[in-house]
């Protein structure tokens, strides 16, 4: 079967207001290099692009093609991924290390072609090597085609709002220690908004990010969750937020006093400055429902500052964010995101030709002889899909497929769980927690209609699982808690106006169902 007939799905993980007439360009130069940054009373060297943290913004029109010249002046291998860009028939520069390309070595250069197609709104780019993306990331602003406009009144201005994390330690050391000990990585020391922790952290108040606004205006916030693993609540004190897009696809306007956003996810949000001139806090903190799971429970803030003559308070009031473990608040928001089928008709697959059910679990692996491991019961922490923990090869899978290089990967990733049990039971045998390593792929026929059900489990411990699919957007047709019932649950699918996303949150001890058309040949990762 030719490459065009096969499609591989790799299963596995200074700011200012910007006017809406920003000049766009087709070529970018990205220099990956170390730079000194001071946060939380200490200075350290971090990996950046062009010395900026967060990195530079890419601005394009819908349907553009750009070229990014990457020069790796850092000390480690690097790849860059264009998160949510489907790259039709251009998988070669999608970016995941050893999936579509080998990494750019220190001193190396690589020209990446980025092909935009149906995306419109906000996406982001980030490093896709180990934990380099903790500091190597930036926004992608995708404007309507020329002579076109938004499906909502044109905002007066726009601003990227990038939510992230900060470690006092070197993030590479945090990652290496986790690998060496088999334990969970140390949690971050701070959350950030546009690279700054905010007023509630030591040595941070003077550098807190400030968004200066005028009363009676509408601002488009391009919100990105660039945190490593944290789902986040975000809110602006005494202001409502109107979500009009998610993952670079427009959605039905939805007004809330907070949003819930997964790591890797992006949202377009309208902020109406309709309050009395004053200073107001923007704030974000984690949503984490796993029992006994350590997480950064701090709160990052930025300031919304109205223009005018008034005396601002020394400490503005904080917005009312949901509690960190409020699953109902999280999924009340998530489940109410809807597509716009009348204005943007996109056919939801009704009769699927390919059905895939995969578990997604926290697992363990045996501790090597003679080594002390810090995972549960002296094991190594792992994660799996259908009981296979992805093993990174030493050669990229796409090139191995294209040039018929054997021994890099295997076909035959299971389309259904290899062991059937009560996935979300409160108590499960320890023997079920042990997974296997492997580098396996699923082969999809070009043009097939796919339903993918992702089932969370309570192995080791239940958590909410954000899942991202490269190369595609998918219709999120259903969510549920407990075990997926193939006879009953599809009866409640939303096949009318599901959102078209590239990142979905699988609820703790629950499931999510997505559908898509396999019409983008390539080697694509799900993580």
N, C-alpha and C positions, 0 to 999 in steps of 0.2 A: 504494500500500500504506500502511495507517495506521501510526501510531507504535507501536501495540500489536502490530503484526504484523511490524515490522522490528526488528532488533537490530543495532546497529553495534558492531563491534570495532575500535577504533583501534589500529593496529599501530605500534609504534615499534621514560623513564626516572626543707634539713635532712631526711634520710630516717630513718624509724623503722619497727619491725616493725608490720605491719598485722594487726589481728585479723580473723577471717573473718566477722564480723558487722557490717562497716562500714555505716554509714547511707548510703543511696543517694538521689540526687536526679535530677530530670528536666530541670533548667535549669542551665546553666553560663554564666558571663561570662568571656570571654577578651579581655584587653587586650594587644594586640601592641605592645611598647614596648622601647626601648633600656634597658639596664642595665649597670652596670660590674661586671666580674668579673676576678679575679686568678688567673692560672694561670702556671706556669713562670716565676716571678719578675717578671712584668709584668702590667699592668692594661690592659684595653681594654673598649670598649663593644660589647656583643653584642645581637642581637635576641632577645627572650624573650616568653613569655606570662605576664602578671601578675608580671613581674620575676623569675621562677623559671627556673633552669637545672639539671637538666631541668625541663620544665614540669609543670603540675598533672596528677594522675591522674584519669581519668574512670572511675567505677564504676557498673556497670549489672547487671541481671539479664538472662538470655537472653530475647530477644523484646521488650525494652523499646524505646521511642522517646524520644529526648532532643532538646533544643534547645540550641544553643550560640550565644550572642550574641557576635559577633566585632567588636571595635573596633580598627581599625588606627591606632595612634598612632605607628607607625614612619615611616621616611623613604622606604620603597619599597613597591611593590605587593606584595600577599600573598594567598595562598589557603591553606586548610587542608584536608588530606585525612585521611580516617578509614580507615587502611590495613587492608584485609582485611574491612571491613564491607561487606556485599554491597548494602545500600541497595535492597531490592527495590522496583522501580517508583518509585524516588526518585533518579534520576541527577543531578538539578539541583544538589545540594549535595555531590556526591562530592568535589569540590575541585581536580582537576588544572587548572592555569591554561590557559585558552583551549581546553580540551577540553569540560568541562561548564559552565564559567562564566568570565566575565571576572574579573580580579583585583580584590580590595578595595583601592581606592586609599588613599593616606595621608589620614587624617581620615575615611575611610569606615567604615560599619557594615554588617554583613550577618548575618542570622539563619540558621544552618545547622541543618537537620533531619537527624538521624542515626537511621536505622531499623535496629535489630538484628533478626536473624531466627534462623538456625540456629547462629550463632557461640556458642561457649562456651569460655572459657579466657582467653588473653591476646592482645590486639592492641595497636596503637599509633596515635597520630595524629601528623602532622607537617606542616610547611609544604610546599607544592608549587609554589613559585616560585623559579626559579634555584637558588641554594645556601642559601637561608634555612633549609632543614631541618637544616643543620649544627648549629644551636643551638635551633631551634624544634621541639620534640617532647616527647611524654609517653606514658605507658602508658594503655591501656584494659583494665580488669579486668572480665571478664564472668563473673558468678557463675551457678550453676545457677538455674533457675526456683524461685520460692518453693515450699517443701515438697518440693523435690527435693534431690539431693545429688551428690557426685562419684562417678565409677566407681572410686575408690580410697579408702582410709581418710582421713577428714577430717584435713588437716594441723593442726598446733598453731598455726601463724602463717604469714604470707606476706611476701614482700619483692620489690619490683621490682628487677631488675638490668638496667640499661640500658648497653649497650656503645656507645661513641661515639668521636669524634675531636676534636682541638683544634688549631687553627692559631694561632700567635702573631700572624699578620697578620690583617687584616680579611678574612673569608671572601668578601665581595662583591668585594674587590680581587683575591683569588686567582682567582675565577671570571672577572672581567672581563679580567684579564691573559691567561688561557687563551684567551678568545675573540679578543682583539686580536692575539695572537701565533700562534694556530693550534696551539700546543703543548699538551702534557698539563698539567693543573693541578699546581701544586706539592703535594707530599705533605704530610700533616699532621705536626705537631711532636710529637704525643703521642696515644696512645689513652687512653680514659677508662672508668671504671666509675662509674656514677651521677654523672657530671660531673667526677670527680676523676682525675688521672693516676696517683696512687699513689706508693709509697715509692721507686721506682727513678728518678724524675725529679727535677730540681732544684727546690727551694722547694716541695715537694709533700707531704712526709711528714706534717706536722701535720694536713693536711686529708684525708688518705687516708680513703676510705669504710670504715666499720667496721660489721660485722653482728654484734650481740651475741646469743648463743644460749645455751640450756641444754642440758646433756647429756641424751641419751635422748629427744629430741624430733624431730619431722618438720616441715620447713619447705618451703613451696611457693615456689620461685623463679620469678618471672615474668620471663623473660629476653627482651630485645629487642636486636637488632643495629641500632642507629641510625647506624652508620658510613655514610659517603657511598658508598663503593665496595668496601669490604674485607670479604671472607669471614673469619670469625674462629674460632679454636679457643678454648675456654673450659674451665677446670678448677678444682677445689678440691683443694688439697694433702691427700693421705691420705684423701680422701672419694670415694665413688662418687656419681654423679648418675643418677637414674632419670627418663628422659624419659617423660611421660605425656600430652603434648599438643604440637601444633605448629600454628601459624596458627589458633588458636582452634578446633581440632578434636581430640578425644581420640584417642590412639594406644595401641597395645599397649605396656605398660610395657617399657622397654629400659634396662638398666643399663650404664653405661660410666664410664670414668674421665675422659672429656672429651666435649665436644660440638663439632660444627662447624655454624655458623649463618651463613646468608647475610645480606647487608644487606637490611633490610626484613622479615626473618623473625622470628617469635616462637616461644618454646618454654616449656612448663610443665614444670618440673623439680623432683622431690622430692629434698631433701637430708636425710639421716638423720644426726643429730649423735651418732655412735656411737664417737667417738674419745676419747682421754684429754683432759681439760680443758687447753687450751693456746690459742695463737694460730696460725692457719693462713692461708696466702695463698690467695686467689682470684686467678686471673690469666687474661689474654686476650692473644693475639697473632695476627697475620695468617696466613692461608693464601693464598699467592700463587704460582702455578705458571708464570706467563708468563716466558719467557726475556727478560732485559733490560728487564723492566717495573719501574720504580721504585715502591716502596711503603714505607709506614711499618713498619719492622721492629723497633720497640720493643715493650716488654711493659708492659701496665698491670696494676696489682695493687690489691686491696682486702684487708681483714683479716676473717677469721672468728674471733671472740673468744668463747670459752666463759666462762661465769660460774664462780665458785669461787675458792678460795684456792690460788694457785700463782704461780710466778715465770715470766712469759713470756719468750721469747727476744727479744733486740734485733732480730733479723732472722729471721723464720720461713722454713722451707724452701719453695722454689717447687714447684708441681706439675710433673709431667713432661708438658709439652705436646708434640704432634708437631712435627716440623720444618716450617718455613714452606712448603716445597714438597712435602710428603708427600701426594700425590694419593691414594695407596692408603688412608691413614688417614682422609682427608676422606670418600671415597666408601664406605669400609667402614661409616662411621657413617651417612651419608646414605641409602644403599641399604637399610639395615636398619630404617628407620622404617616401621611398618606401621599400617594402619587397624584398626578393631575392628568388623568387619561383623556379628558375632553380636549384640553389644550395641547398636551403632548402625548398622543396615542402611541403606546408601546404594547404590543401584543403579549399578554401573559400566557405562557404555554398552558394549554388545557389538557391535552392528551400527551403525557410524557412517555417517551420511548426508552428512557434510561432512568432507573430508580437506584439511588445510592442511600444507604443508611450507615452513618459512621458514628461511633462513640468518640467522645473527646474526654480524656481523663488525665488526672494527675496520677502518676505511677511511681514505681520504684524499680531499680536495677540492683543486682547483687553487688556488694562491696568487694573489690578485688582483694585477693589474699594478701595479707600483710599490711593492709591499709585500713585506717580508721575513717569511717564515713559518717557524715552528720545528717543524713536523711533519716526518715522514720525507721526506728529499730535498727539503726546502724547500716542502712542501705544508702543508695544514691537516688536523689530525686530525679524523676523523668516525667515526660508527658507523651501521650500517644493518641493516635487515631486508629480505631479498630485494632487496638493492642499492638500497634507497630510504632516504635519511637524512631523518628527519622534520623538516619545516620548520614551525615554530610560526606559526600564523596570527595576525592582529591582531584576530580576533573569534572567540568560542568556537563550536566546531563543533556542539555540541548545539543551541544556540539558532539557528544558521544552518540546521540541518536542520528544526527545528520550525517556523520561520517562513519556510521556503523562500527563504533568502537565498543567492543564487548567488555563486560565486567564492571561497568560503571553503575548501572541500575538494572532492576528487574521489573518486568510487567507483572500484573496480577495482584495489585492492591485489592483487598477484598471489598466487594460492594455491600457487604452486610457484616455485622459483628461476628467474629469467629466463635465467640462464646455468648450464649443467651442466658441472662440472669436478671434479677430485679435491679436494674442499673442504679436506681435512686434509693435503695433500701438504707435504713439508718445504720445497720451493721452488716458488713460484708466480709467474707473470709479473706485473710491476709494473702492467701495464695493467688487470689484474683488480681492483686495489686501489681504483681511482677509482669513487666512487658518485655517485648523483644525488639532488638534493633533491626533496622532494615532500610533499604533505599528502593522503595517500590513505587510504581506509578499506575494510574488507571488510564486506559486508552479509551477515548470517546470518538465515535464516528462523527465526521463533519456533518453538521446539520441536525444532529440529534437534539431532542428536547429533554432536558435533565431536571429531575427533582432530587435535591440533596437534603436529607434530613440529618441534622447534627444533634446527637443525643448526649447531653451531659451525664456524668456518672458521679457517684459518691465515693469512688475508690480513693483511698488516702484522705480525701476531703473534698466535698463539693464546693465549687466556686463558679462564678459567672465567667463564661469563656467568650471573649471577643474573637471572631473569625474573619479573616480577610482573604479574598480571592483575587489573584492577579489576572489581568487580561480580560476581565468581564465585570459587568454589573449584573446583579441578580434581583429578581422580584422576591421580596420577603413576604411569603404568603401565610405564614403562621408561626405562632409561639405557643408554648404550653409548659406547664410544670408537671413533674412526674415522668413516667415512661410514655413514649410516643405509641399511640394506638393506631395502626395502619387502617383499621376499619372505621373508627369513629372520628379521629382528629381531622382527616382531610375534609370532612363534611363542613367544618368550620373555617376552612381556608378563606382568606380574602383574595378572590380572583378578579375583583372589580377595580380597586384602586390601591394595590400594594405599592409601597415605596420601592424605587429602583436604587439599590445601594451596592457598595463593594465591601462593606464591613457590617457584620451583624453580631449582636450580643446573644449568646446562648445562655438562657437564665440558669441560675444555680439549680442543680438537680432537675433540669427541664430540657426542653428541646426547641429548636428553631428549624423551619422548613423554608427552602428557597428554590426558585426555578429559574432556568436560563436556557438560552439557545447556544449550542456549541458551534459557533460560526467564526471563531477566531483561531486559526491554526497556530500551534506553538507548543511550548513547554511552559506551563503556568503553575505557579505555586499556590497552595492554600495553606494558610498559617494562622 
